[in-house]
């Protein structure tokens, strides 16, 4: 893999396509049947008012809305197939063009605590994150090209939340201030539509005005359902707030099997698609032509412990949903690759398994989720190396495996060298082992030494030694600063929001 090169899919015909069009249509038709026959529980009359001018059927008593298939199809048809996910720095923009080719990685976690290694005590220390840790994580990610943006945040500012302040707004601005990359979906849990107005104002200040924000959206919304076909005020606000400022959306469903989702894989994917269809239809009705990237998945739990578990069937639930939107609707999709464990060595293994499988299945925009139960800063360099491995595989598919020409077949070279010769110094070999070609790429952070050499040098590990050294280097990274006048106006907005939206 060549240094700094953007790697794309080699086309879907070379990816892992495991479901037929007929099978995908069965799921799609079942999802429409659910929306038209059962409907969605929207738990707030004020939210339902937004849909009064549509052909939906509303049960005012039960607050259930049924959506006719023809209308949902019409709304989904409004979604653009190409769009821009912008960074503060235009060089960081993500150009979404096609499910056949696009591949981008956005890091996330959303943890409300973090673990820090104490060298003196030789143990992990559990800590509560505040603004300092939030900013530290943003700056580190900004310094690594492997991450092309954020899907949410790495750490939540729990300390501001405990003070009753709109911590999400402060975190949002810190993301835009201390990184030059795409900021990803924004979830507002407390302040409602008033808080979304501050979201729009802050993003517009950073991007140079509301018109510029429309052209170059630096953040996105996260409209969704939770549980079995339920949409709360928070879920609906995400659609309304995003629509007001023409922000891209990542519609998804937060089902958890076997509690709020069926035990069977097909049942899970039917509900996931139905809920994504619903969220997309509402967003496109409120703001026709808004960019959308569906995220159809279901999380599984271990019935014995209640803990989230990355069971094998979950990959195929996700795959069917992704391939449905790609093959039937020609939409770029979001894949969800979480490690779902805590121990760093296990996390690295689970993470690589998840992202490599989801990528081979065709997931375009990676929601790359580090240790969700308690964030560890070590996962930032760990994840960067894992993404390099996945991109190296895609690079090989693009550059070496799929090119059936004389140069790559090398039949003339094989004949010239003959049965007794060696290829080492042949011009063809020297050309292709040039590091600039990327053929012999390998993970730079991994330890490539003979076992005796490794032992003699202290038997250092990738996870615990190399990655911690990388953290020391990343702590020195400073993103391109935001303009002073913009920073002053944004801080004034945050001060105003603290006064208006404070919970206590």
N, C-alpha and C positions, 0 to 999 in steps of 0.2 A: 504494500500500500504506500502510495507516494505521500510524503509529508504535507499536511495541510490540505489535502484534496477532499472535496465533497464526493461522497460515494453514493451512488444511486442503485436502485434495483435493476437487474438485467432484463426486466420485463416479466410479467406474471407467468408466462409459459415456462420459465425456468425456476419459478418458486414452487412451493408445495401446495398444490391445489387439490384438496381431498374431498370436495363436495361438488356434485353436479349441479347444473342450473336447475334441473327439475327438483332436486332435493331442497335447494335454496328457496325455490318458489313455494314449496309446501310450508316452510317456516314463515315466509313472507305473508302468504295468504292467511295462515293461522293468526299472525300478529294483527292483521287488519280485522279479522273476525272478532278478536278480543276487544279492540277499540270500538267497533260498531255495536257489538252485542252486549258487552259488559261495561265498557267505558272506564274512565279514570275518576277517582275520588279527589276533587280539588277542595281542600278543607276550609276555604274562605270565600264568602260570597263576593267580597270586593274583587277578588281575582277572577271569579266567574264572569263578572260584569264585562271584562275585556273581550269575552267570547260571545256576547249577546247578539252581535251582528253577523255571526257565522251560522251555517246550517247545522250546528250541533244540536243534540237533544239534551236538555238540562232537567235534571230532577232537583227541584229547589229544596225539597225536604232532606233528601239524602246527600245532596251536594255531589252528585255523580253526573259526569258529562260524557255522553256517547258521541263518537266522532265517525261520520260517514266515510267509507273508504274512498270515494271519488274525491272528497275534499282534502283528505290527508295526502293522497297521491298528488293532487294539484299543488299543495303547499310544498311538499318535498321537491317537486319539480322546479320550484323557484330557486333552490339552492345553487349557487355558482359552483362550477367544477374547477375553477382556478381562482386563486386569491393570494393575498400577501399577509404574512404574520411578521410584523415589523419589530425591529429593535430600536433602541435609542440611537445607535450607530447604524446608518444604512448598510454598512458592510456586513452587519449581522442579520439582515433581513432574511426570512425564509420564504422562498417563492414556491407556493404549492401549485403544481401543474398537472399531475396525473397520478392515479393509484398505481399505474404501471411502473413508475420510476421513482417517486418521492420516498425519501427516508431521512427523518430528522429525529433527534433525541432531546427530550426535555426532562430535566431531573426534578424530583419532588420527594417529599416524605410526609410533611404535615405533623411532625411529632410535637408533643407538648412537654417532653422532657428529653434530656440528652445524657449520654454517658461519657465521662472523660477519664482517661487512663492516668492513674497516679503512679509515677515511677518509684517514688519513695515507699509507698505502702504496698506496691505491686498488686493493685486491684483497681477495678472500675468504680467510679464515684458517680452516683445519680444526682443530676442537677436540674434546676428549673430554668428554662431559657428566658432571656429578656432581649432587649433591643440590641445589645452588644453582640450576642451570639447570632442573632438573625442577620445582622450586617456582615459579620465575619464569614458566614456561609455564602452569602450573595457574592462577596468579593472573591472568594476562592473559586467559585464556579465560573465567574467572569474570566478568570485567568486560565481556564482550560478549554481548548477548542473542541474537545470531544462532546461537550455539552453545548447545544445550540440554543438553549433557552430554558425556561422553567415551566413545569406543569404544577402550579401551586407554589408552595414554599418548602424549604427544608425544615425550618423550625417555626413554631408559632411563638409570638411574643406573649407568653403567659403572664409575665409580670404586669404589663399594661392592662391585660384583661382582668387581672385580680384587682386592679385599681378602678375598674368600671369604665375604662376609656375604650374608644373604638380602635382596638389594637390592629384590626385587619387593615385599616386605612394607613396607619403608620408603617406596617409591614409592606403594603403595596408600594408606598412611596420609596421606602428604603430599597426595594427591589429595583425600581426604576433609577434611583440615584446611584446605587452601588453596583449596578451591572448595566452593560450596554446592549444586552440581549433581549429577545422576546420574553415578556413577563408571564404569559400563559393565563389559564383560567383564574378568575377571581370569585371567591365564594363569600357572600355577605350573610352572616348568620343573625345579627342583632338589629342593625340600624335600618333595615328595610330600604324603601325607595329613596328616602332622604340621604341615606349613606351612599347609594348608587350615584346620586348627584355629585357627591364629593369625589367618588371614583372617577367620574367623567371629567370633572374640573381638574383634578390632579394629572390625569393622563394627557389632557389637552394642553396643560401648561408645559409638560415635558416634551410633547411632540410639536409644539408651536401653534396651537390653536385647534378649535373643534374641527374645522375643515381638514386640517392636516391629520388629525387623529382618525378621521373617517378614511382618509387615503392610506394611512400607515398606522393601523391599530397595534399598539404595543402590549395590550392585554386582551383577554377574552372572558366570556361568561360561561357558566356551567349549569344550564337548565337541565332538570332531571326529574325522575320519579324516585321515591324511596319505597321500600317494602313492596307489597303486592298491589301495584297500580294506585299509588297514593302520591299526590302532589301537594306539598305544603306551601305556605306563603313564601318561605325562603326559596323553595324550588322555583316557584312562579316568578318571584322578584328577579331571579337570575335571567329569565327570558325577557321580562319587561325592562330591566336596567340595561341589559346588553342591547336591546332593540333601540332604546332611546339614544344611545351613542354609537349605534351601528358597529358594535363590536362583534368579532367572530364568536361562535359558540361551539362547545364540545358537549353535545347532548349525550346523556348516559343514564344508566339505571343502577341503583345501588342495592340490588338484591343480594341476599346471603342465603345460600342453601345449607341445610334443609329447614331454615327458619322462615324467611320471607320469600323463599323461592322453592320450587319443586326439587325433589331429589334427583330426578332424571335430567340428563344433559339436554335433551330436546325441549323439555318443558322450560328449562332455564333460558335457553336461547330464544324461544318464542316470546317469553315475557320481556327479555332484554330488548329485542327488536321492537316489540309493541311500545315499550316505554320510550325508546329512542325516536320512533316514528312520532309519538305524541309530542315530545319535546321539540323536535324539528318543526313539526307542523305549526305549533304555537309561535315559535320564533319567526318562522317565515311569514306567518300572518301578520305579526306585529311589525316586522321589518323585512319586507320582500327583498330577496337577494343578499341577505346577510350570509357571510361565510360560515360554513358548518362542517364539523369534523366528528361524525358519530363515534361513540365509544361503547359498543355493545358487549357487555361482559357480565359475569356473575361470579361473586366470590363464594368459596366453599369454606365450611368450618369443620373442625374435628368434633364429631358428636360426643366424644369422651371428655374433651377438655374445654370445648367452646372457643378454642383459639382458631384464628384464620389459618387455612391450610391450602397450599398450592397442589391440590391433587391432580393427577394426570388428565382426568376428564375435563377439568376447567380449561385447559389449553384448547380443547376442541370446541367447547362452547364458544369461547372467544373467537376461534378461527371461523366457525360457521357464521357468526355475526359479522365479522370483518369481511369475509368473502361475499356475503350477501350484499352488503353495501357497495363493494367494489364491482362485482359482476353484474348485479341487477340495476344499480343506480350510477355507476361510474364515479363514486365518491371516494376521496382519500379518507382513510380511517385512522383512529387512534388505537394503538395496542397498549395494554397495561402489563408492565413487567416489574412486579414487586418481588423482593426476596423473601418476605414473610417469615423471617427468623431473626435472631439477635446475634448469636455468636458470629464473629467476623468471618471465620473460615467457612462455616456453614452458609453464611449469607452470600459470600462470593460464589460458592458452588450453585446455590439455588438461583441466584441472580443471573448467572451465565446461562443456566438451563432455561430459565424463563425467557430472557431476551433473545437468545439464539433461536429457540423454537418459535416464538411469536414472530420473529423476523422472517424465518423461512416460510411461515404460513402467510406472510404478506402484509404484516402490520406496518403502516406507513410512518406514523408519528408516535414515537416511543414515549409513553409515560413511564419514566425510569425511576421506580420507587425504591429508595434506600430504606434501611431498617425502620419500619413504621412504629414499632412499639417504643423505641427510644433511639433517637438519632445518635450516630457516632461520626465524628468528622473524618475518621479514617475511610469511611465509605466513599468520600468524594474522589480521592485518587484511585481507589479500588474500582469504582464504577467506570472511571475514564479508561482504564486498561481493558475492562471487559467490553466496552463499546468499541475500542480499537480492534479487539479480536473479531467482533461481529462484522465490523466494516471491512476488515481484512478478508473475511470470507466473501462478502459481496464484491469486493474488488477483484478477487480471484475469479469469481463467476463472470464478471464483466470483461476482464482483460485477458484471461487465459483459457478458461474452460469453454467459452461459447464462440471462440473465433476459429472456425474450421477453414484455415487458409494454409498455403504452402509454408509460410514463415513459422506458424505455430505447429504444424504437423511435423516439420523438420525432417522429412523423409530424405531429402538430398544430403542433409548433414549426417544423418545416420549411415547412409551408403558411403559417403566420403570417409568417415572415420573408420568404418569397417569392423569386422569381427574382433580384431586384435588391438584396436586403437583406444584412445581415451579422449573424452570431450573437454577436458579441463581448460586447455589453452585455445580451443577453436574460437574463431571470431564470433560465431553465433552464440557460444556460451558466454564469452566475455561481455557481449552486448546485453544479454538478458539477465546476468547476475549483477549488473550495475544497480546500485541502491536506488537510483533515480527511477528505475523501472518498477520498483516495488515488489518484485516477484518473491524475494527472500525476506520479506518483512517479518518481524517478530516483536513480541511485547518487550518494550525497553525496560519496564519496571521489574520484569521477572528475572530470576537469577539463573543465568545460563552458564553454569560452571560444572566441571567434573566434581563428583561427590567429595573427593579428597580436598580439592581446592576450596570448596564451599565450607567444609569442616574446619580447615586451617584458618579461614577468614572469620571464624566466629559463628558459623552456621546461622546466618541471618535469614529471616523469613520475609516473604513478600508482604504478607498481610500486616505484620506487626512492626517490622523494621523499615523496609523500603517505603511503605506508605506513610509512616510517621515522619520520615525524612522529607518526603514530598510535601507534607503539611507545613513544615517549617519554611519551605520555599514559597508555598502558596500564600502564606501569611504576609509576605512582602508585596504581593500584587496590589496595585491601586488602579481601579478602573478610570477611564477618561472622566474627568470631573464634570458635573452638571453646571450650567451657567449660574453665576451668583444671583442674578435677578430672578431667575426661575426658582432657584432654591428658596429665596426669601418669600416669594409669592406662595409657594407650596407649603412652607412652614406656617404661613399665616392662615392658609386654609385648614391645616391640621389643628392649629390652635382653636379656630372657630368650630371645627368638628368636635373637638374634645368638650367644648362648652355645650354644644347643641345636642350631642348624641350620648353623653355620659350616662351610664346606667344608675350611678349613685354618687 
